[in-house]
Amino acid sequence: MSPRTPTALRPTRRAVIAAAAPVAAAAVLSPRIAVAAETPGQEMLARTTALLAKLEPAGRSAATFDFDGRRRRAWNFMLGSRKAPGVALEDMNEDQKVATLDLLRSGLGEEGFLKAERIMLQQDIMRDEWGKGSPDRNRERFSIQIFGTPSADAPWGWRFEGHHLSITFTLVGTEVVSVTPSAFSSEPNPVPSGPHKGLVVLQEENLGRAIFGDLSPENRRRALISERSLGNITTTAGREDRFGERQGIPLADLPASQAEDITRLIDVFASDNYVPALRTREADRARSGDLMSARFGWAGDDRGEGSIYYRIHGDTFVIEFATLRGQPLHHHAVRHDLERNFGNHRNL
């Protein structure tokens, strides 16, 4: 990318997505099983209850954890070829797989579910084309974890997790009180060769580079956290709130079009992945407080050659994105709600 992309040529979020022309991932699911539900929380309760009924006693025991136990906060998307705790799709029968993925779709909308499906597909791509990880690595090495006893009035939650994907929902009865922390990451992004060549799972690198490249020289200087990329995201389990003072340039100090671009990027992390009711709520949540005081911070190379890192830190959220050092096709991306991770605002 040139030091400054002309405003007329700056890619918007939708333009970047359209230009990527992603290759469709292979289907994972059988047709969805209908349930009677009016809200996402009601559907999650119905689908979780149905899934537990389909699991054998050993599987049910492996999938369930105490709500107040350590496991609920021990999210991890950097698993490599290892299985996450819980019960993995690869260890389920077809009926159980459908029930598990239908539970996932009770929280993720079409865009988010497709992104998750492609992250799963990438496990096969890494195994078959790169020889990366163990030979038995596969798209079904993703696990369901259920915290507490799903009920209509008590706190409980669930997580779907595997390499590069960790999605945590916390509920009180049928009220979804938190959808964070969340991590949608990717490798290789884009897929450089093979039958899925051109597949783009995450647009976050292109969007971030377009935003940083469009800043004036002075504003790039103000946005810069470090000349060198941090090499990875830093808000891992137990360190979700590690940032104190915000770094970077406030949205209020940017031209309106650039502040709007960053707001659209926030939506990519905060709301676009979810079903409509949660999508609207999470977009509103990201805009609560003083959105214009949020800061966009950058670290690393802006010429499209080296590792990059950026952070957007607002009143209610922290977003991080990184291409791993020395691995330009390896992308990590996370979002936290500073008050509501794991339902903290409800003292759960």
C-alpha positions in Angstrom: 0.0 0.0 0.0 1.3 3.5 -0.8 1.9 5.8 2.2 -1.4 7.4 1.6 -4.4 6.0 -0.3 -6.4 8.8 -2.0 -9.8 9.2 -0.3 -11.7 8.5 -3.5 -9.9 5.1 -3.7 -10.2 4.2 -0.1 -12.0 0.8 0.2 -15.1 0.8 2.3 -15.8 -2.3 4.4 -18.4 -3.5 1.9 -16.2 -2.8 -1.1 -13.3 -4.9 0.5 -15.7 -7.7 1.2 -17.1 -7.7 -2.4 -13.7 -7.5 -4.0 -12.4 -10.5 -2.1 -14.7 -12.9 -4.1 -14.4 -15.6 -1.5 -14.7 -19.3 -2.5 -17.6 -21.0 -0.9 -16.7 -23.4 1.9 -17.9 -27.0 1.9 -21.1 -27.5 3.8 -20.7 -28.9 7.3 -24.4 -29.1 8.3 -27.4 -31.1 7.6 -30.7 -29.1 7.4 -31.5 -27.2 10.5 -33.9 -28.6 13.0 -36.6 -26.1 13.9 -37.5 -25.1 17.5 -40.2 -22.8 18.9 -38.4 -19.7 20.2 -39.0 -15.9 20.1 -35.6 -14.7 21.3 -32.0 -15.9 20.8 -31.9 -16.8 24.5 -35.0 -18.9 24.3 -33.6 -20.7 21.3 -30.2 -21.3 23.0 -32.0 -22.8 26.0 -34.1 -25.1 23.8 -31.2 -26.2 21.6 -28.8 -26.7 24.6 -31.4 -28.8 26.4 -32.0 -30.8 23.2 -28.3 -31.3 22.7 -27.7 -32.6 26.2 -30.6 -35.1 25.8 -28.9 -36.4 22.6 -25.5 -37.0 24.3 -24.6 -40.2 26.0 -23.9 -40.0 29.8 -20.2 -39.9 29.2 -20.5 -37.2 26.6 -22.9 -35.2 28.7 -20.4 -35.3 31.6 -17.5 -34.3 29.4 -19.5 -31.4 27.9 -20.7 -29.8 31.2 -18.7 -27.7 33.6 -19.5 -25.8 36.8 -20.7 -22.3 36.1 -18.5 -21.0 38.9 -15.5 -23.1 38.0 -12.2 -22.1 36.4 -13.1 -23.5 33.0 -15.7 -20.9 32.1 -13.1 -18.1 32.0 -10.3 -20.2 30.5 -11.2 -19.5 26.9 -8.5 -20.3 24.3 -8.4 -20.0 20.5 -4.7 -20.7 20.1 -5.0 -24.5 20.3 -3.1 -25.6 17.2 -4.1 -29.2 16.6 -5.2 -29.9 20.1 -8.9 -30.5 21.1 -10.6 -27.9 23.3 -12.2 -29.2 26.5 -15.7 -30.5 26.1 -17.0 -32.8 23.4 -15.7 -32.3 19.9 -17.7 -32.7 16.7 -15.4 -35.4 15.6 -16.5 -37.5 18.6 -20.2 -37.1 17.9 -22.7 -39.0 15.8 -24.5 -37.1 13.0 -27.5 -36.2 15.1 -25.4 -34.7 17.8 -23.3 -32.8 15.3 -26.5 -31.2 13.8 -27.7 -30.3 17.3 -24.4 -28.7 18.2 -24.1 -26.7 15.1 -27.7 -25.6 15.3 -26.9 -24.3 18.8 -24.0 -22.3 17.2 -26.4 -20.8 14.7 -28.8 -19.7 17.5 -26.1 -17.1 18.3 -24.4 -16.5 15.0 -26.1 -15.0 12.0 -25.5 -16.0 8.4 -22.3 -13.9 8.1 -20.9 -15.1 11.4 -21.8 -18.8 10.8 -20.2 -18.7 7.4 -17.0 -17.2 8.9 -17.0 -20.0 11.6 -17.5 -22.6 9.0 -14.6 -21.3 6.9 -12.3 -21.3 10.0 -13.2 -24.9 10.5 -12.5 -25.7 6.8 -9.1 -24.1 7.2 -8.0 -26.8 9.6 -8.3 -29.3 6.6 -6.4 -26.8 4.4 -3.5 -26.6 6.9 -3.4 -30.3 7.2 -3.7 -31.3 3.6 -1.8 -28.5 1.8 0.7 -27.2 4.4 1.3 -30.3 6.6 0.9 -28.1 9.6 0.0 -29.7 12.9 -0.8 -33.3 13.6 -1.9 -35.5 10.7 -5.3 -36.0 12.3 -6.1 -32.3 12.5 -9.5 -31.7 10.9 -12.5 -29.4 10.5 -14.5 -31.2 13.2 -11.9 -30.6 16.0 -14.2 -28.0 17.6 -15.9 -28.6 20.9 -19.0 -27.6 22.8 -18.7 -26.6 26.4 -21.8 -25.9 28.6 -21.5 -24.1 31.9 -24.0 -24.6 34.7 -27.4 -26.1 34.2 -29.4 -24.5 31.4 -32.6 -23.2 32.9 -35.3 -20.5 32.5 -34.0 -18.4 35.4 -30.5 -19.3 36.6 -27.1 -18.2 35.2 -25.6 -20.6 32.7 -23.6 -20.4 29.5 -21.9 -22.2 26.6 -18.9 -22.0 24.3 -18.0 -23.3 20.9 -14.2 -23.6 20.6 -11.4 -24.9 18.6 -8.3 -23.6 16.8 -8.8 -20.0 15.8 -12.4 -19.9 17.1 -13.7 -19.2 20.6 -17.3 -18.0 21.0 -18.7 -17.6 24.5 -22.3 -16.8 25.4 -23.4 -16.1 29.0 -27.1 -16.1 29.9 -29.4 -15.6 32.9 -32.3 -17.9 32.0 -33.3 -16.9 28.5 -31.6 -13.5 28.6 -28.3 -13.4 26.7 -26.2 -11.1 28.9 -22.8 -11.4 27.2 -21.4 -12.6 23.9 -17.7 -11.9 24.8 -14.9 -12.7 24.8 -15.0 -13.7 21.2 -12.2 -14.7 18.8 -12.5 -15.3 15.0 -9.0 -15.9 13.6 -7.6 -17.4 10.5 -4.8 -19.2 8.7 -4.0 -19.0 5.8 -5.8 -15.8 5.0 -6.2 -15.6 2.1 -5.7 -19.2 1.0 -2.8 -18.9 -1.5 -3.2 -22.1 -3.5 -5.1 -25.4 -3.9 -8.8 -26.1 -4.5 -9.8 -23.2 -2.1 -7.4 -20.7 -3.5 -8.6 -17.1 -2.9 -10.7 -18.0 0.1 -10.8 -15.0 2.4 -12.1 -15.6 6.0 -11.2 -12.3 7.6 -11.3 -8.9 6.1 -9.8 -7.2 9.2 -6.3 -6.9 7.8 -7.4 -5.1 4.6 -9.8 -2.9 6.5 -7.2 -1.9 9.1 -4.5 -1.2 6.5 -6.9 0.9 4.4 -7.8 3.0 7.5 -4.2 3.5 8.6 -3.0 4.2 5.0 -5.6 6.9 4.6 -4.5 8.9 7.7 -2.6 12.1 7.2 1.2 11.8 8.1 0.5 13.7 11.4 -2.4 11.4 12.3 -0.4 8.3 11.4 2.3 9.5 13.8 -0.4 10.0 16.5 -1.9 6.6 15.9 1.4 4.8 16.1 1.8 2.7 19.2 5.1 1.1 18.1 7.2 1.0 15.0 7.3 -2.8 15.3 4.2 -5.0 15.4 3.4 -6.6 18.8 3.4 -9.9 16.9 0.1 -11.2 18.4 -2.9 -10.1 20.3 -2.3 -9.6 24.1 -5.7 -9.8 25.8 -5.7 -13.5 26.4 -7.5 -15.4 29.2 -7.0 -13.7 32.5 -5.6 -10.6 30.8 -8.8 -9.4 29.1 -8.6 -6.0 30.8 -4.8 -5.5 30.7 -5.0 -2.1 29.0 -5.4 1.1 31.1 -4.7 4.4 29.4 -5.8 4.3 25.7 -3.2 4.6 23.0 -3.6 5.9 19.5 -5.6 8.7 17.9 -9.2 9.5 19.1 -11.9 9.2 16.5 -13.0 12.7 17.3 -9.7 14.0 15.9 -10.2 12.4 12.5 -12.1 13.6 9.5 -15.7 12.3 9.6 -15.2 9.8 6.8 -12.3 8.2 8.5 -14.1 8.0 11.9 -17.0 6.4 10.0 -14.6 3.8 8.5 -13.3 2.9 12.0 -16.9 2.7 13.2 -17.7 0.2 10.4 -14.6 -1.8 11.4 -15.9 -1.9 15.0 -19.1 -3.4 13.7 -17.1 -6.2 12.0 -15.8 -7.3 15.4 -18.7 -6.2 17.6 -22.0 -7.0 15.8 -21.8 -8.4 12.3 -21.3 -12.0 13.3 -24.5 -12.4 15.3 -28.2 -13.1 14.8 -30.3 -10.0 14.1 -31.5 -9.3 17.6 -28.0 -9.6 19.1 -26.4 -7.8 16.1 -28.5 -4.7 16.8 -27.9 -4.9 20.5 -24.1 -5.3 20.2 -23.9 -2.5 17.6 -25.7 -0.2 20.1 -23.5 -1.4 22.9 -20.3 -0.5 21.0 -21.7 3.0 20.4 -22.7 3.5 24.0 -20.6 6.0 25.9 -18.6 8.4 23.9 -17.7 6.6 20.7 -15.7 9.5 19.4 -13.3 9.1 22.4 -12.4 5.6 21.2 -8.8 5.4 20.0 -7.3 3.7 17.0 -3.7 2.5 17.6 -1.3 0.9 15.2 1.9 -1.0 15.4 4.1 -2.3 12.6 4.6 -2.1 8.9 2.0 -0.2 6.8 3.4 -1.1 3.4 1.8 -4.6 3.1 5.1 -6.4 3.7 5.4 -7.1 7.4 3.5 -8.0 10.5 0.9 -5.5 11.7 -1.1 -4.9 14.9 -3.9 -2.6 15.6 -6.2 -1.9 18.6 -9.5 0.0 18.9 -10.1 0.9 22.5 -13.4 2.6 23.5 -15.5 3.2 26.6 -17.1 -0.3 26.4 -14.8 -2.4 24.3 -11.2 -3.4 23.3 -10.6 -4.9 19.9 -7.3 -6.3 18.8 -6.0 -7.6 15.5 -2.6 -9.0 14.6 -0.8 -10.7 11.8 1.7 -13.0 13.5 5.3 -12.0 13.3 6.9 -13.8 10.3 3.6 -15.3 9.4 1.7 -12.8 7.2 -1.2 -15.2 6.4 -1.8 -16.0 10.1 -4.3 -13.6 11.6 -5.6 -13.3 15.2 -8.6 -11.1 16.1 -10.5 -10.7 19.4 -13.1 -8.5 21.0 -13.9 -7.8 24.6 -16.7 -5.9 26.3 -14.9 -4.2 29.2 -17.8 -4.5 31.5 -19.8 -7.5 30.2 -17.2 -10.2 29.5 -18.6 -13.4 31.0 -21.6 -11.4 32.4 -19.3 -9.5 34.8 -21.7 -6.6 35.0 -24.3 -9.0 36.6 -21.7 -10.2 39.1 -22.1 -13.7 37.7 
